């Protein structure tokens, strides 16, 4: 029975991917590269993540072109078929990305909490300072004086000069 499995694996090693599958794998890898470059260009994806996704696309291209690497990996881990190794690798890759994003999310949550606490403390300090300023203003000026309400001048330039003269209580200086 083991001899049959070894012959099946050896047969796969010598036979490349069928042309439609090769074209599909290469098209997916190239489209991932183009999308990642465009997202970085539009500043929707940071460069540190771009390198990760570009490396993944490059690995997909290499595995699509040279299936012998995948067969070698499946022989190395004693897997039944190369496709199971490929799916297991994809699962581990997604698991590691989810773990990394969980760590980042935890760090950002902590930072957000710290920043909101600092903003609350700053707002409290600002309120205390404004209360102290109001209290010191009331102590220094106990009797506020009201200013008389002066009518605004009209918008017409001719009436504006006459209304200014009429509203001005100062005597007209004569040269």
Backbone as a printed PyTorch tensor [residue, N CA C, xyz], in Angstrom:
tensor([[[  0.8220,  -1.1900,   0.0000],
         [  0.0000,   0.0000,   0.0000],
         [  0.8660,   1.2550,   0.0000]],

        [[  1.9210,   1.2850,   0.8030],
         [  2.8100,   2.4420,   0.8330],
         [  3.5050,   2.6390,  -0.5050]],

        [[  3.7620,   1.5480,  -1.2140],
         [  4.3960,   1.6290,  -2.5190],
         [  3.4970,   2.3630,  -3.5100]],

        [[  2.1790,   2.1380,  -3.4160],
         [  1.2220,   2.8110,  -4.2990],
         [  1.2180,   4.3120,  -4.0120]],

        [[  1.2650,   4.7080,  -2.7350],
         [  1.2690,   6.1300,  -2.3810],
         [  2.5470,   6.8050,  -2.8600]],

        [[  3.6600,   6.1020,  -2.7500],
         [  4.9150,   6.6680,  -3.2180],
         [  4.9040,   6.8470,  -4.7280]],

        [[  4.3120,   5.9040,  -5.4480],
         [  4.2310,   6.0110,  -6.9010],
         [  3.3150,   7.1700,  -7.3010]],

        [[  2.2230,   7.3820,  -6.5560],
         [  1.2940,   8.4700,  -6.8560],
         [  1.9840,   9.8200,  -6.6450]],

        [[  2.7290,   9.9420,  -5.5610],
         [  3.4310,  11.1850,  -5.2840],
         [  4.5130,  11.4270,  -6.3220]],

        [[  5.2150,  10.4030,  -6.7140],
         [  6.2680,  10.5450,  -7.7170],
         [  5.6690,  10.9100,  -9.0670]],

        [[  4.4920,  10.3920,  -9.3810],
         [  3.8470,  10.7130, -10.6480],
         [  3.4160,  12.1770, -10.6830]],

        [[  2.9650,  12.6880,  -9.5590],
         [  2.5600,  14.0930,  -9.4950],
         [  3.7710,  14.9920,  -9.6240]],

        [[  4.9040,  14.5460,  -9.1050],
         [  6.1070,  15.3660,  -9.1260],
         [  6.5840,  15.6080, -10.5450]],

        [[  6.3700,  14.6760, -11.4360],
         [  6.8560,  14.8250, -12.7950],
         [  5.8540,  15.5380, -13.6910]],

        [[  4.6010,  15.6380, -13.2600],
         [  3.5560,  16.2440, -14.0820],
         [  3.2510,  17.6570, -13.5830]],

        [[  3.4600,  18.6880, -14.4070],
         [  3.1570,  20.0530, -13.9590],
         [  1.6490,  20.2830, -13.9020]],

        [[  1.2770,  21.4520, -13.4030],
         [ -0.1450,  21.8170, -13.3440],
         [ -0.7250,  21.8920, -14.7540]],

        [[ -1.9600,  21.4910, -14.9020],
         [ -2.6000,  21.6780, -16.2090],
         [ -2.6470,  23.1670, -16.5600]],

        [[ -2.6450,  23.4640, -17.8370],
         [ -2.5670,  24.8540, -18.2980],
         [ -3.6630,  25.7590, -17.7190]],

        [[ -4.9380,  25.3500, -17.6910],
         [ -5.9470,  26.2550, -17.1090],
         [ -5.7000,  26.5610, -15.6260]],

        [[ -5.2510,  25.5530, -14.8830],
         [ -4.9620,  25.7890, -13.4660],
         [ -3.7380,  26.6870, -13.2990]],

        [[ -2.7410,  26.4960, -14.1360],
         [ -1.5400,  27.3340, -14.0870],
         [ -1.8860,  28.7850, -14.4070]],

        [[ -2.6980,  28.9850, -15.4380],
         [ -3.1000,  30.3510, -15.8180],
         [ -3.9100,  30.9890, -14.6910]],

        [[ -4.8150,  30.2260, -14.0880],
         [ -5.6280,  30.7580, -12.9960],
         [ -4.7610,  31.1210, -11.7850]],

        [[ -3.8380,  30.2530, -11.4330],
         [ -2.9660,  30.5240, -10.2790],
         [ -2.0870,  31.7520, -10.5310]],

        [[ -1.5230,  31.8510, -11.7330],
         [ -0.6900,  33.0070, -12.0530],
         [ -1.5290,  34.2920, -12.1140]],

        [[ -2.7410,  34.2020, -12.6540],
         [ -3.6130,  35.3850, -12.7220],
         [ -3.9900,  35.8570, -11.3210]],

        [[ -4.2790,  34.9280, -10.4260],
         [ -4.6010,  35.3100,  -9.0480],
         [ -3.4080,  35.9620,  -8.3550]],

        [[ -2.2340,  35.3850,  -8.5440],
         [ -1.0380,  35.9410,  -7.9000],
         [ -0.7150,  37.3320,  -8.4480]],

        [[ -0.8230,  37.4990,  -9.7510],
         [ -0.5430,  38.8080, -10.3590],
         [ -1.5980,  39.8300,  -9.9460]],

        [[ -2.8550,  39.4100,  -9.8630],
         [ -3.8990,  40.3500,  -9.4370],
         [ -3.7030,  40.7640,  -7.9740]],

        [[ -3.2300,  39.8550,  -7.1310],
         [ -2.9240,  40.2200,  -5.7430],
         [ -1.8050,  41.2520,  -5.7180]],

        [[ -0.7780,  41.0580,  -6.5400],
         [  0.3210,  42.0260,  -6.6050],
         [ -0.1660,  43.4000,  -7.0510]],

        [[ -0.9940,  43.4380,  -8.0890],
         [ -1.5030,  44.7140,  -8.6060],
         [ -2.3840,  45.4040,  -7.5660]],

        [[ -3.2440,  44.6500,  -6.9200],
         [ -4.1320,  45.2290,  -5.9030],
         [ -3.3200,  45.7810,  -4.7300]],

        [[ -2.3130,  45.0510,  -4.2960],
         [ -1.4900,  45.5030,  -3.1690],
         [ -0.7440,  46.7860,  -3.5320]],

        [[ -0.1710,  46.8420,  -4.7320],
         [  0.5470,  48.0500,  -5.1570],
         [ -0.4190,  49.2360,  -5.2260]],

        [[ -1.6080,  49.0200,  -5.7490],
         [ -2.5980,  50.0960,  -5.8290],
         [ -3.0510,  50.5570,  -4.4430]],

        [[ -3.2460,  49.6330,  -3.5270],
         [ -3.6390,  50.0120,  -2.1660],
         [ -2.5390,  50.7900,  -1.4550]],

        [[ -1.2950,  50.4300,  -1.6840],
         [ -0.1870,  51.1720,  -1.0950],
         [ -0.0990,  52.5590,  -1.7290]],

        [[ -0.3170,  52.6300,  -3.0250],
         [ -0.2620,  53.9190,  -3.7200],
         [ -1.3370,  54.8710,  -3.2060]],

        [[ -2.5180,  54.3460,  -2.9280],
         [ -3.6180,  55.1620,  -2.4020],
         [ -3.5550,  55.3360,  -0.8880]],

        [[ -2.5320,  54.8120,  -0.2720],
         [ -2.3010,  54.8710,   1.1680],
         [ -3.4310,  54.2340,   1.9660]],

        [[ -3.9770,  53.1420,   1.4440],
         [ -4.9860,  52.3630,   2.1520],
         [ -4.3590,  51.1550,   2.8340]],

        [[ -3.1170,  50.8410,   2.4740],
         [ -2.3910,  49.7080,   3.0410],
         [ -0.9780,  50.1740,   3.3510]],

        [[ -0.5160,  49.8590,   4.5480],
         [  0.8370,  50.2520,   4.9370],
         [  1.8540,  49.3280,   4.2870]],

        [[  3.0730,  49.8430,   4.1480],
         [  4.1220,  49.0940,   3.4570],
         [  4.4780,  47.7980,   4.1770]],

        [[  4.4130,  47.8110,   5.5090],
         [  4.7840,  46.6060,   6.2430],
         [  3.8570,  45.4390,   5.9080]],

        [[  2.5680,  45.7300,   5.6610],
         [  1.6380,  44.6750,   5.2680],
         [  1.7760,  44.3620,   3.7840]],

        [[  2.1740,  45.3530,   3.0140],
         [  2.3330,  45.1480,   1.5720],
         [  3.4140,  44.1040,   1.2880]],

        [[  4.5020,  44.1670,   2.0550],
         [  5.5690,  43.1850,   1.8470],
         [  5.0750,  41.7730,   2.1390]],

        [[  4.2510,  41.6370,   3.1370],
         [  3.6940,  40.3270,   3.4840],
         [  2.8390,  39.7850,   2.3310]],

        [[  1.9440,  40.6360,   1.8080],
         [  1.0550,  40.1800,   0.7310],
         [  1.8070,  39.9860,  -0.5880]],

        [[  2.8150,  40.7980,  -0.8400],
         [  3.6040,  40.6120,  -2.0670],
         [  4.4270,  39.3250,  -1.9830]],

        [[  4.9340,  39.0220,  -0.7980],
         [  5.6410,  37.7540,  -0.6100],
         [  4.7200,  36.5620,  -0.7920]],

        [[  3.4800,  36.6960,  -0.3210],
         [  2.5080,  35.6190,  -0.4980],
         [  2.2010,  35.4080,  -1.9770]],

        [[  2.0190,  36.5030,  -2.7040],
         [  1.7520,  36.3860,  -4.1420],
         [  2.9350,  35.7710,  -4.8750]],

        [[  4.1570,  36.1600,  -4.4860],
         [  5.3470,  35.5840,  -5.1200],
         [  5.4560,  34.0890,  -4.8240]],

        [[  5.1420,  33.7020,  -3.5810],
         [  5.1620,  32.2770,  -3.2300],
         [  4.1230,  31.4960,  -4.0390]],

        [[  2.9550,  32.0760,  -4.2220],
         [  1.9370,  31.4140,  -5.0540],
         [  2.4150,  31.2430,  -6.4890]],

        [[  3.1000,  32.2450,  -7.0190],
         [  3.6310,  32.1280,  -8.3860],
         [  4.6620,  31.0140,  -8.4820]],

        [[  5.5550,  30.9710,  -7.5100],
         [  6.6070,  29.9440,  -7.5290],
         [  5.9800,  28.5530,  -7.4250]],

        [[  5.0100,  28.3910,  -6.5350],
         [  4.3740,  27.0780,  -6.3870],
         [  3.5650,  26.6990,  -7.6190]],

        [[  2.9850,  27.6770,  -8.3070],
         [  2.2220,  27.3730,  -9.5190],
         [  3.1470,  26.9460, -10.6560]],

        [[  4.2820,  27.6010, -10.7620],
         [  5.2070,  27.2860, -11.8510],
         [  5.9740,  25.9940, -11.5730]],

        [[  6.4190,  25.7930, -10.3320],
         [  7.2290,  24.6230,  -9.9950],
         [  6.5210,  23.8150,  -8.9080]],

        [[  5.7350,  22.8500,  -9.3100],
         [  4.9660,  22.0370,  -8.3540],
         [  5.8580,  21.0640,  -7.5960]],

        [[  7.0800,  20.8790,  -8.0770],
         [  8.0000,  19.9630,  -7.3930],
         [  8.3030,  20.4240,  -5.9640]],

        [[  8.2850,  21.7270,  -5.7180],
         [  8.5170,  22.2530,  -4.3620],
         [  7.4000,  21.8110,  -3.4370]],

        [[  6.1890,  21.8810,  -3.9260],
         [  5.0370,  21.4600,  -3.1270],
         [  5.0770,  19.9540,  -2.8700]],

        [[  5.4710,  19.1840,  -3.8670],
         [  5.5920,  17.7290,  -3.6880],
         [  6.7060,  17.4300,  -2.6810]],

        [[  7.8100,  18.1520,  -2.7560],
         [  8.9000,  17.9550,  -1.8100],
         [  8.4290,  18.2530,  -0.3840]],

        [[  7.6600,  19.3580,  -0.2240],
         [  7.1210,  19.6880,   1.1040],
         [  6.1720,  18.6070,   1.6120]],

        [[  5.3470,  18.0690,   0.7180],
         [  4.4090,  17.0260,   1.1500],
         [  5.1580,  15.7470,   1.5350]],

        [[  6.2340,  15.4350,   0.8360],
         [  7.0510,  14.2830,   1.2270],
         [  7.7640,  14.5430,   2.5560]],

        [[  8.1690,  15.8010,   2.7740],
         [  8.8750,  16.1630,   3.9840],
         [  8.0030,  15.9850,   5.2230]],

        [[  6.7210,  16.3400,   5.1200],
         [  5.8190,  16.2330,   6.2720],
         [  4.9680,  14.9690,   6.2130]],

        [[  5.2420,  14.0990,   5.2540],
         [  4.5180,  12.8300,   5.0630],
         [  3.0100,  13.0510,   4.8830]],

        [[  2.6790,  13.9870,   4.0050],
         [  1.2740,  14.2680,   3.7180],
         [  0.7790,  13.3570,   2.6120]],

        [[ -0.5250,  13.1630,   2.5700],
         [ -1.1310,  12.3090,   1.5530],
         [ -1.0100,  12.9100,   0.1600]],

        [[ -1.2720,  14.2230,   0.0690],
         [ -1.2170,  14.8590,  -1.2500],
         [ -0.6480,  16.2740,  -1.1190]],

        [[ -0.0930,  16.7910,  -2.2020],
         [  0.4430,  18.1580,  -2.1620],
         [ -0.6410,  19.2120,  -1.9090]],

        [[ -1.8520,  18.9620,  -2.3440],
         [ -2.9120,  19.9500,  -2.1270],
         [ -3.2470,  20.0890,  -0.6400]],

        [[ -3.1390,  18.9940,   0.1140],
         [ -3.3950,  19.1020,   1.5530],
         [ -2.3220,  19.9470,   2.2340]],

        [[ -1.0860,  19.8670,   1.7710],
         [ -0.0130,  20.6970,   2.3110],
         [ -0.2710,  22.1640,   1.9650]],

        [[ -0.7380,  22.4000,   0.7510],
         [ -1.0370,  23.7640,   0.3250],
         [ -2.1580,  24.3670,   1.1760]],

        [[ -3.2260,  23.6030,   1.4000],
         [ -4.3320,  24.1120,   2.2150],
         [ -3.9250,  24.2740,   3.6830]],

        [[ -3.1130,  23.3820,   4.1860],
         [ -2.6410,  23.5220,   5.5570],
         [ -1.7560,  24.7640,   5.6980]],

        [[ -0.9050,  25.0020,   4.7130],
         [ -0.0730,  26.2030,   4.7340],
         [ -0.9150,  27.4740,   4.6800]],

        [[ -1.9640,  27.4520,   3.8590],
         [ -2.8590,  28.6090,   3.7880],
         [ -3.5760,  28.8180,   5.1190]],

        [[ -3.9870,  27.7450,   5.7640],
         [ -4.6590,  27.8420,   7.0580],
         [ -3.7260,  28.4220,   8.1280]],

        [[ -2.4880,  27.9500,   8.1580],
         [ -1.5140,  28.4660,   9.1180],
         [ -1.2270,  29.9410,   8.8380]],

        [[ -1.1160,  30.3110,   7.5670],
         [ -0.8770,  31.7000,   7.1800],
         [ -2.0120,  32.6020,   7.6710]],

        [[ -3.2460,  32.2010,   7.4380],
         [ -4.3930,  32.9990,   7.8870],
         [ -4.4790,  33.0530,   9.4130]],

        [[ -4.1250,  31.9700,  10.0640],
         [ -4.1200,  31.9550,  11.5220],
         [ -3.0920,  32.9530,  12.0760]],

        [[ -1.9150,  32.9980,  11.4780],
         [ -0.8860,  33.9350,  11.9240],
         [ -1.2920,  35.3860,  11.6600]],

        [[ -1.9420,  35.6330,  10.5340],
         [ -2.4100,  36.9990,  10.2500],
         [ -3.4820,  37.4000,  11.2520]],

        [[ -4.3980,  36.5050,  11.5630],
         [ -5.4380,  36.8130,  12.5500],
         [ -4.8140,  37.0820,  13.9180]],

        [[ -3.8050,  36.3320,  14.2740],
         [ -3.1150,  36.5560,  15.5520],
         [ -2.4160,  37.9210,  15.5680]],

        [[ -1.7550,  38.2690,  14.4720],
         [ -1.0810,  39.5580,  14.4010],
         [ -2.0910,  40.7010,  14.5160]],

        [[ -3.2260,  40.5870,  13.8280],
         [ -4.2340,  41.6460,  13.9020],
         [ -4.8580,  41.7140,  15.2920]],

        [[ -4.9740,  40.5950,  15.9660],
         [ -5.4890,  40.6090,  17.3380],
         [ -4.5320,  41.3420,  18.2680]],

        [[ -3.2420,  41.1230,  18.0880],
         [ -2.2440,  41.8180,  18.8960],
         [ -2.2980,  43.3170,  18.6120]],

        [[ -2.3960,  43.6930,  17.3320],
         [ -2.4790,  45.1110,  16.9700],
         [ -3.7420,  45.7490,  17.5330]],

        [[ -4.8560,  45.0420,  17.4480],
         [ -6.1220,  45.5560,  17.9470],
         [ -6.0780,  45.7640,  19.4570]],

        [[ -5.4570,  44.8330,  20.1580],
         [ -5.3120,  44.9700,  21.6060],
         [ -4.4710,  46.1980,  21.9480]],

        [[ -3.3820,  46.3840,  21.2130],
         [ -2.5220,  47.5420,  21.4540],
         [ -3.2690,  48.8490,  21.1590]],

        [[ -4.0200,  48.8900,  20.0590],
         [ -4.7730,  50.0930,  19.7180],
         [ -5.8950,  50.3680,  20.7120]],

        [[ -6.5220,  49.3190,  21.2350],
         [ -7.5660,  49.4980,  22.2520],
         [ -6.9740,  50.1040,  23.5130]],

        [[ -5.8110,  49.6360,  23.9130],
         [ -5.1430,  50.1850,  25.0900],
         [ -4.7700,  51.6520,  24.8680]],

        [[ -4.2360,  51.9550,  23.6800],
         [ -3.8800,  53.3420,  23.3710],
         [ -5.1120,  54.2410,  23.3540]],

        [[ -6.1980,  53.7450,  22.7890],
         [ -7.4390,  54.5190,  22.7290],
         [ -7.9550,  54.8120,  24.1330]],

        [[ -7.9050,  53.8330,  25.0090],
         [ -8.3460,  54.0160,  26.3900],
         [ -7.4780,  55.0550,  27.0920]],

        [[ -6.1670,  54.9500,  26.9180],
         [ -5.2460,  55.9010,  27.5350],
         [ -5.4830,  57.3130,  27.0130]],

        [[ -5.6720,  57.4450,  25.6990],
         [ -5.9090,  58.7690,  25.1240],
         [ -7.2210,  59.3680,  25.6040]],

        [[ -8.2620,  58.5650,  25.7040],
         [ -9.5450,  59.0970,  26.1710],
         [ -9.4520,  59.5240,  27.6400]],

        [[ -8.6950,  58.7990,  28.4370],
         [ -8.5070,  59.2050,  29.8270],
         [ -7.7310,  60.5140,  29.9100]],

        [[ -6.7240,  60.6680,  29.0670],
         [ -5.9510,  61.9140,  29.0630],
         [ -6.8030,  63.0950,  28.6100]],

        [[ -7.6380,  62.8830,  27.6020],
         [ -8.5280,  63.9560,  27.1370],
         [ -9.4960,  64.3450,  28.2450]],

        [[-10.0270,  63.3740,  28.9530],
         [-10.9490,  63.6700,  30.0530],
         [-10.2470,  64.4750,  31.1440]],

        [[ -9.0080,  64.1190,  31.4600],
         [ -8.2580,  64.8730,  32.4680],
         [ -7.9740,  66.3010,  31.9910]],

        [[ -7.6470,  66.4530,  30.7070],
         [ -7.4100,  67.7900,  30.1720],
         [ -8.6750,  68.6370,  30.1850]],

        [[ -9.8130,  68.0340,  29.8530],
         [-11.0810,  68.7660,  29.9060],
         [-11.4070,  69.1860,  31.3350]],

        [[-11.1510,  68.3320,  32.2940],
         [-11.3970,  68.6620,  33.6910],
         [-10.4890,  69.8090,  34.1300]],

        [[ -9.2380,  69.7730,  33.7450],
         [ -8.3120,  70.8560,  34.0810],
         [ -8.7490,  72.1660,  33.4350]],

        [[ -9.2190,  72.0930,  32.2110],
         [ -9.6820,  73.2920,  31.5160],
         [-10.9020,  73.8920,  32.2060]],

        [[-11.8210,  73.0490,  32.6350],
         [-12.9910,  73.5320,  33.3730],
         [-12.5660,  74.2150,  34.6790]],

        [[-11.6580,  73.6080,  35.4160],
         [-11.1880,  74.1860,  36.6730],
         [-10.5060,  75.5310,  36.4390]],

        [[ -9.7150,  75.6200,  35.3760],
         [ -9.0480,  76.8820,  35.0670],
         [-10.0470,  77.9650,  34.6770]],

        [[-11.0660,  77.5970,  33.9040],
         [-12.0640,  78.6030,  33.5220],
         [-12.8920,  79.0420,  34.7280]],

        [[-13.1720,  78.1350,  35.6650],
         [-13.8810,  78.5190,  36.8910],
         [-13.0240,  79.4640,  37.7360]],

        [[-11.7260,  79.1680,  37.8180],
         [-10.8240,  80.0430,  38.5740],
         [-10.7290,  81.4190,  37.9130]],

        [[-10.7040,  81.4540,  36.5910],
         [-10.6310,  82.7270,  35.8830],
         [-11.8980,  83.5360,  36.1030]],

        [[-13.0580,  82.8930,  36.0700],
         [-14.3180,  83.5850,  36.3250],
         [-14.3630,  84.1100,  37.7590]],

        [[-13.8940,  83.3230,  38.7010],
         [-13.8950,  83.7320,  40.1030],
         [-12.9590,  84.9280,  40.3090]],

        [[-11.8090,  84.9290,  39.6950],
         [-10.8720,  86.0480,  39.8510],
         [-11.4020,  87.2920,  39.1540]],

        [[-12.1300,  87.1420,  38.0280],
         [-12.7330,  88.2880,  37.3620],
         [-13.8210,  88.9060,  38.2240]],

        [[-14.6120,  88.0840,  38.8860],
         [-15.6910,  88.5940,  39.7370],
         [-15.1370,  89.2880,  40.9730]],

        [[-14.0180,  88.8080,  41.4970],
         [-13.4090,  89.4390,  42.6690],
         [-12.7990,  90.7820,  42.3080]],

        [[-12.2080,  90.9150,  41.1430],
         [-11.5430,  92.1620,  40.7790],
         [-12.5240,  93.2170,  40.2810]],

        [[-13.6490,  92.8460,  39.7170],
         [-14.6330,  93.7950,  39.1970],
         [-16.0050,  93.4430,  39.7550]],

        [[-16.3140,  93.9120,  40.9810],
         [-17.5730,  93.5040,  41.6140],
         [-18.8060,  94.1360,  40.9790]],

        [[-18.7040,  95.3530,  40.4360],
         [-19.8730,  96.0210,  39.8640],
         [-19.6690,  96.1700,  38.3610]],

        [[-20.2280,  95.2740,  37.5890],
         [-20.0670,  95.4110,  36.1470],
         [-20.8770,  96.6000,  35.6310]],

        [[-20.2850,  97.3430,  34.7180],
         [-20.9780,  98.4920,  34.1420],
         [-21.5530,  98.0970,  32.7990]],

        [[-22.7300,  98.6500,  32.5410],
         [-23.3580,  98.3650,  31.2580],
         [-22.9890,  99.4520,  30.2850]],

        [[-22.6770,  99.0610,  29.0950],
         [-22.3450, 100.0130,  28.0490],
         [-23.6340, 100.3890,  27.3350]],

        [[-23.7820, 101.6670,  26.9440],
         [-24.9980, 102.0500,  26.2330],
         [-25.0420, 101.4030,  24.8550]],

        [[-26.2250, 101.1270,  24.4030],
         [-26.4070, 100.5240,  23.0950],
         [-26.3750, 101.6340,  22.0610]],

        [[-25.4610, 101.5230,  21.1310],
         [-25.3140, 102.5240,  20.0800],
         [-25.9080, 101.9400,  18.8080]],

        [[-26.8050, 102.6930,  18.1290],
         [-27.3840, 102.1620,  16.8920],
         [-26.3180, 102.0700,  15.8040]],

        [[-26.4460, 101.0540,  14.9940],
         [-25.5170, 100.8650,  13.8910],
         [-25.8220, 101.8540,  12.7840]],

        [[-24.8020, 102.3190,  12.0640],
         [-25.0540, 103.2530,  10.9650],
         [-25.7470, 102.5510,   9.8050]],

        [[-26.4390, 103.3520,   8.9820],
         [-27.1340, 102.7960,   7.8160],
         [-26.1070, 102.3700,   6.7770]],

        [[-26.5550, 101.5590,   5.8240],
         [-25.6330, 101.0470,   4.8130],
         [-25.4260, 102.0400,   3.6660]],

        [[-26.2860, 103.0010,   3.5150],
         [-26.1520, 103.9700,   2.4330],
         [-25.0180, 104.9270,   2.7690]],

        [[-24.0470, 105.1360,   1.8670],
         [-22.9040, 105.9870,   2.1990],
         [-23.3030, 107.4240,   2.5400]],

        [[-24.3320, 107.9650,   1.8940],
         [-24.7090, 109.3580,   2.1940],
         [-25.3080, 109.4670,   3.5860]],

        [[-26.1840, 108.5310,   3.9440],
         [-26.7910, 108.5830,   5.2610],
         [-25.8080, 108.1720,   6.3300]],

        [[-24.7920, 107.4190,   5.9150],
         [-23.7970, 106.9650,   6.8830],
         [-23.0200, 108.1510,   7.4400]],

        [[-22.6320, 109.0890,   6.6040],
         [-21.8610, 110.2310,   7.0930],
         [-22.7180, 111.1290,   7.9570]],

        [[-23.9920, 111.3130,   7.5710],
         [-24.8400, 112.1790,   8.3820],
         [-25.1940, 111.5150,   9.6960]],

        [[-25.4040, 110.1870,   9.6840],
         [-25.7430, 109.5150,  10.9340],
         [-24.5490, 109.4860,  11.8710]],

        [[-23.3480, 109.4250,  11.3320],
         [-22.1550, 109.4540,  12.1810],
         [-22.0360, 110.8130,  12.8570]],

        [[-22.3000, 111.8450,  12.0690],
         [-22.1900, 113.1840,  12.6350],
         [-23.2500, 113.3850,  13.7060]],

        [[-24.4540, 112.8560,  13.4540],
         [-25.5310, 113.0350,  14.4140],
         [-25.2770, 112.2030,  15.6630]],

        [[-24.6810, 111.0090,  15.5140],
         [-24.4660, 110.1330,  16.6560],
         [-23.2130, 110.5010,  17.4290]],

        [[-22.3210, 111.3010,  16.8390],
         [-21.0690, 111.6340,  17.5080],
         [-21.2990, 112.7730,  18.4990]],

        [[-21.1100, 112.5080,  19.8040],
         [-21.3760, 113.5510,  20.7920],
         [-20.2380, 114.5680,  20.9060]],

        [[-19.1210, 114.3220,  20.2700],
         [-17.9980, 115.2540,  20.3690],
         [-18.2560, 116.5000,  19.5090]],

        [[-17.7510, 117.6290,  19.9480],
         [-17.9290, 118.8390,  19.1230],
         [-17.0850, 118.7650,  17.8770]],

        [[-17.5530, 119.4280,  16.8310],
         [-16.8360, 119.4460,  15.5640],
         [-15.6550, 120.4020,  15.6400]],

        [[-14.4570, 119.8940,  15.4360],
         [-13.3170, 120.8270,  15.4620],
         [-13.2860, 121.6300,  14.1690]],

        [[-13.0810, 122.8970,  14.2650],
         [-12.9860, 123.7290,  13.0730],
         [-11.5450, 124.1260,  12.8270]],

        [[-11.0790, 123.9900,  11.6300],
         [ -9.6810, 124.3360,  11.3610],
         [ -9.4660, 125.8130,  11.1950]]])
